[in-house]
Amino acid sequence: MTRLMIDHATTYHYRSTVSLGPHRLMLRPRETRDLRLVSFDLEFSPAAELTWSHDVSGNAIAEARFAQAADRLSIRSRALVDLSAPVWPVFAIAAEAISWPFAYAPDDRADLGALLEPQYADPSGRLSAWVGGFVMSAPTDTLSLLKDIANGVATAISYQSRETEGTQGPLETLDRGWGSCRDLAVLMAEAVRTLGFGARLVSGYLYEPLGASPAFATPGSTHAWVEVFVPGAGWIAFDPTNRTVGSANLIPVAVARRISQVSPVSGSYHGTGGEPAGLTVDVGVSRMTCATASTQSDPNRAPTPM
């Protein structure tokens, strides 16, 4: 088990004092069988009133409302998590799904719903043709096919960090031959959906253990990857940016059908200062020793929403 501290600070600077509208925050890590949330804190400047809820995908949503005008907005989240995902996972895929193509059970298909459907137009079938190149035979081994597609995305697309908002469509990413982690994730999700798999986009954080091989994405940054639903095994994580399978170094925060649905911070402001003068985002993911972990216990800490 690995205990990690995730420190995520977002600061907006405005050209003049503005009134801050409601802000929607997706910063609280998702608890899974491989990840336990030990503690979670949110800090604001100016002060905010928080309301917690869960969206349709079970993500924890915090809505912050501000009574005070300001020329600077600071949002800081700190999460302490225990990560126990194996480095070399073994997936207990159901016998009927070991080979592709296979059919989801009616209840699974109904619940997966839109996660089975491509979200970007492909009128000429270009993406379908590209994905078809990874199908060596039919039937073929399901897990091997998914790994081949993930590796194919990584091989075809050069990773480039991109701070601008928005995500490239899958055909745009193929045409350009480069993209950010979220662009690679969208391409893979759309690719496997064309073959009938249920897939969802995941946003969160990447942790790289000391001494590990260098990853393409920056460790400690926000990150995006894909989960594919395979009967028996459940949701399997594929990170095409770093050519990994499983959740050994991934800390999920939110899952959704489209990557635009999992923005960590979104909100509005009203004022005459025009666009924000600046935005800074700092993310740190560090391993905690037993001694440092014990210092995180705070009897005055606000209860973590469940």
C-alpha positions in Angstrom: 0.0 0.0 0.0 1.2 3.5 -0.8 0.0 6.6 1.0 0.0 9.7 -1.1 -0.6 13.4 -0.5 -2.2 15.3 -3.4 -1.9 19.1 -3.1 -3.8 21.0 -5.9 -3.8 24.8 -5.9 -5.7 26.9 -8.5 -5.4 30.7 -8.4 -7.2 33.2 -10.7 -6.0 36.8 -10.9 -8.4 39.5 -12.2 -7.6 42.9 -13.6 -10.0 44.5 -11.1 -12.3 43.5 -8.2 -15.1 41.2 -9.5 -18.1 39.5 -8.1 -17.6 35.7 -8.1 -20.4 33.5 -9.3 -20.9 29.9 -8.2 -18.0 27.6 -8.9 -18.3 23.8 -9.5 -15.4 21.8 -8.2 -14.5 18.2 -9.0 -11.4 17.7 -6.8 -12.3 14.9 -4.3 -10.7 11.6 -5.3 -13.1 8.7 -6.0 -12.9 5.8 -3.6 -12.5 2.4 -5.3 -11.4 -1.1 -4.3 -7.8 0.1 -4.9 -8.0 3.6 -3.4 -9.1 4.7 0.1 -9.6 8.4 0.9 -8.1 9.1 4.3 -8.8 12.8 4.5 -9.8 15.7 2.2 -9.7 19.5 2.7 -10.7 22.5 0.6 -9.5 26.0 1.3 -10.7 29.2 -0.3 -9.7 32.8 -0.5 -12.1 34.7 -0.3 -14.1 32.4 2.0 -16.8 30.3 0.4 -20.0 28.5 1.4 -19.9 24.8 0.2 -22.7 22.6 -0.9 -21.9 18.9 -1.7 -23.7 16.6 -4.0 -23.1 13.6 -6.4 -23.6 13.7 -10.1 -25.1 10.9 -12.2 -21.7 9.1 -12.4 -21.2 9.2 -8.7 -18.6 11.9 -8.7 -18.4 14.2 -5.7 -19.3 17.7 -6.6 -18.7 20.8 -4.4 -20.5 24.0 -5.3 -18.7 27.1 -3.8 -20.6 30.4 -3.4 -18.8 33.6 -2.5 -20.3 36.6 -0.7 -17.2 38.7 -1.0 -15.9 40.4 -4.2 -12.2 40.0 -4.9 -9.4 40.6 -7.4 -8.0 37.1 -6.7 -9.5 33.7 -6.2 -7.5 30.9 -4.6 -8.8 27.3 -4.4 -6.6 24.6 -2.7 -7.5 21.0 -2.2 -5.4 18.5 -0.2 -6.2 14.8 -0.2 -4.5 12.0 1.6 -5.1 8.6 0.0 -4.0 5.0 0.3 -3.3 3.4 -3.1 -3.2 -0.4 -3.2 -3.6 -1.2 -6.9 -1.1 -3.9 -8.0 1.6 -3.1 -10.5 0.9 -6.2 -12.5 -2.9 -6.7 -12.3 -4.6 -9.9 -13.2 -8.1 -9.4 -14.6 -10.8 -12.0 -13.9 -12.6 -11.6 -17.2 -15.8 -13.6 -17.5 -15.6 -16.6 -19.8 -18.1 -15.2 -22.2 -16.0 -12.0 -22.6 -12.5 -13.5 -23.0 -12.8 -13.3 -26.7 -14.0 -10.4 -28.8 -16.6 -9.9 -30.2 -18.9 -10.6 -27.3 -22.3 -9.3 -26.2 -22.9 -7.5 -23.0 -25.7 -8.9 -20.8 -29.0 -6.9 -21.3 -28.8 -5.2 -17.9 -25.1 -4.2 -18.5 -25.9 -2.8 -21.9 -28.9 -0.8 -20.6 -26.8 0.6 -17.8 -23.8 1.4 -20.0 -26.2 3.3 -22.3 -24.4 6.3 -23.9 -21.0 5.0 -22.8 -21.3 2.5 -25.7 -21.9 5.3 -28.3 -19.2 7.3 -30.0 -19.5 11.0 -29.1 -17.9 12.5 -32.2 -19.2 12.3 -35.8 -17.3 10.0 -38.2 -19.3 10.1 -41.4 -16.7 8.6 -43.6 -15.8 5.8 -41.1 -12.2 6.9 -40.8 -11.9 6.1 -37.1 -13.6 2.7 -37.6 -11.2 1.9 -40.4 -8.2 2.9 -38.2 -9.4 0.8 -35.3 -10.1 -2.1 -37.6 -6.4 -2.3 -38.2 -5.8 -3.6 -34.7 -8.3 -6.6 -35.1 -6.0 -9.4 -36.2 -8.8 -11.9 -36.3 -12.4 -12.5 -35.2 -12.7 -13.9 -32.6 -9.6 -12.5 -30.9 -8.4 -12.1 -27.3 -10.3 -9.2 -25.7 -7.6 -7.9 -23.3 -4.9 -8.2 -26.0 -7.1 -6.2 -28.4 -7.6 -3.4 -25.9 -3.9 -3.3 -25.1 -3.1 -3.2 -28.8 -5.4 -0.2 -29.3 -3.9 1.6 -26.3 -0.4 1.0 -27.6 -1.5 2.0 -31.1 -2.8 5.3 -29.8 0.5 5.9 -28.0 2.5 5.0 -31.1 0.5 7.1 -33.6 0.2 10.2 -31.4 3.0 12.2 -29.9 2.3 13.5 -26.4 2.4 17.3 -26.0 1.4 19.1 -22.8 -1.3 21.7 -23.6 -2.6 24.2 -21.1 -5.3 25.6 -23.3 -8.9 24.7 -22.7 -10.8 22.2 -24.8 -10.1 18.8 -26.3 -9.3 17.8 -29.8 -11.7 15.4 -31.5 -10.4 11.9 -32.3 -10.0 12.6 -36.1 -8.3 15.9 -35.4 -5.8 14.1 -33.1 -5.1 11.5 -35.8 -4.6 14.2 -38.4 -2.2 16.2 -36.2 -0.4 13.3 -34.8 0.0 14.9 -31.4 -2.1 15.7 -28.4 -2.3 16.1 -24.7 -3.3 13.3 -22.3 -6.9 14.2 -22.6 -6.7 14.1 -26.4 -5.2 10.6 -26.3 -7.8 9.5 -23.8 -10.6 10.7 -26.0 -9.1 9.0 -29.1 -8.9 5.7 -27.3 -12.4 5.9 -25.7 -13.9 6.7 -29.1 -11.9 3.9 -30.8 -13.1 1.1 -28.5 -16.6 2.4 -28.6 -16.6 1.8 -32.3 -16.0 -1.9 -31.5 -18.9 -2.0 -29.1 -17.1 -1.6 -25.8 -18.4 0.6 -23.0 -15.8 3.2 -22.1 -15.6 6.3 -19.9 -13.1 9.2 -19.6 -11.3 9.6 -16.2 -9.6 12.7 -14.8 -7.4 12.6 -11.8 -3.7 12.6 -10.9 -0.6 10.7 -12.0 1.9 9.4 -9.4 5.3 8.1 -10.5 7.1 6.1 -7.9 10.7 7.1 -7.2 13.0 5.2 -9.6 10.3 4.4 -12.1 10.9 4.8 -15.8 10.1 8.3 -16.9 6.5 8.8 -18.0 5.4 10.9 -20.9 2.9 12.9 -18.9 4.2 15.0 -16.0 4.0 13.2 -12.7 2.0 15.2 -10.1 0.0 16.9 -12.8 -3.7 16.5 -13.5 -4.1 13.6 -15.9 -6.7 11.9 -18.1 -7.1 8.3 -19.1 -9.8 5.7 -20.1 -11.7 2.9 -18.3 -13.2 0.1 -20.4 -15.9 -2.1 -19.0 -15.2 -5.8 -19.4 -17.6 -8.4 -17.8 -16.1 -10.1 -14.8 -13.2 -7.7 -14.5 -15.3 -4.6 -14.4 -13.8 -1.2 -15.3 -10.2 -1.6 -16.5 -7.9 1.4 -16.6 -5.9 2.1 -19.8 -3.5 5.1 -19.9 -2.5 5.4 -23.5 -0.3 8.4 -22.7 2.0 6.3 -20.5 1.3 2.8 -22.1 0.0 1.4 -18.8 -2.8 -0.9 -17.9 -4.3 -0.9 -14.4 -4.5 1.7 -11.7 -1.1 1.3 -10.0 -0.1 4.9 -10.3 -3.5 6.6 -11.0 -5.6 8.5 -8.6 -9.1 9.0 -10.2 -11.2 12.0 -9.3 -14.1 11.9 -11.8 -15.5 9.8 -14.6 -17.8 10.8 -17.4 -19.0 10.1 -20.9 -17.2 13.2 -22.3 -14.0 14.8 -21.0 -15.7 18.2 -20.8 -17.8 16.9 -18.0 -14.9 16.4 -15.6 -13.3 19.8 -15.4 -11.7 20.2 -12.0 -12.8 23.9 -11.5 -15.4 25.8 -13.5 -17.3 28.9 -12.6 -18.1 32.5 -13.5 -17.4 36.1 -12.4 -19.0 39.5 -13.1 -17.0 42.7 -13.4 -15.6 45.3 -15.8 -12.0 44.0 -15.8 -12.4 41.7 -18.8 -10.6 38.4 -18.9 -8.6 37.1 -15.9 -5.1 38.6 -15.8 -3.7 35.2 -15.0 -4.2 31.6 -14.0 -1.8 29.4 -12.1 -2.3 25.7 -11.3 0.2 23.8 -9.1 -0.2 20.1 -8.4 2.0 18.0 -6.2 1.7 14.3 -5.5 4.1 13.0 -2.9 4.5 9.7 -1.0 4.1 9.9 2.7 6.1 8.0 5.2 4.5 6.7 8.4 6.0 9.6 10.4 4.8 12.3 8.0 1.4 10.6 7.5 0.7 10.7 11.2 1.0 14.5 11.2 -2.0 14.8 8.9 -4.5 13.9 11.6 -6.4 17.0 12.6 -9.2 16.7 15.2 -10.7 20.0 13.9 -10.9 18.8 10.3 -14.3 19.2 8.7 -15.9 15.8 8.0 -15.2 14.4 4.5 -18.4 14.2 2.5 -19.5 10.6 1.7 
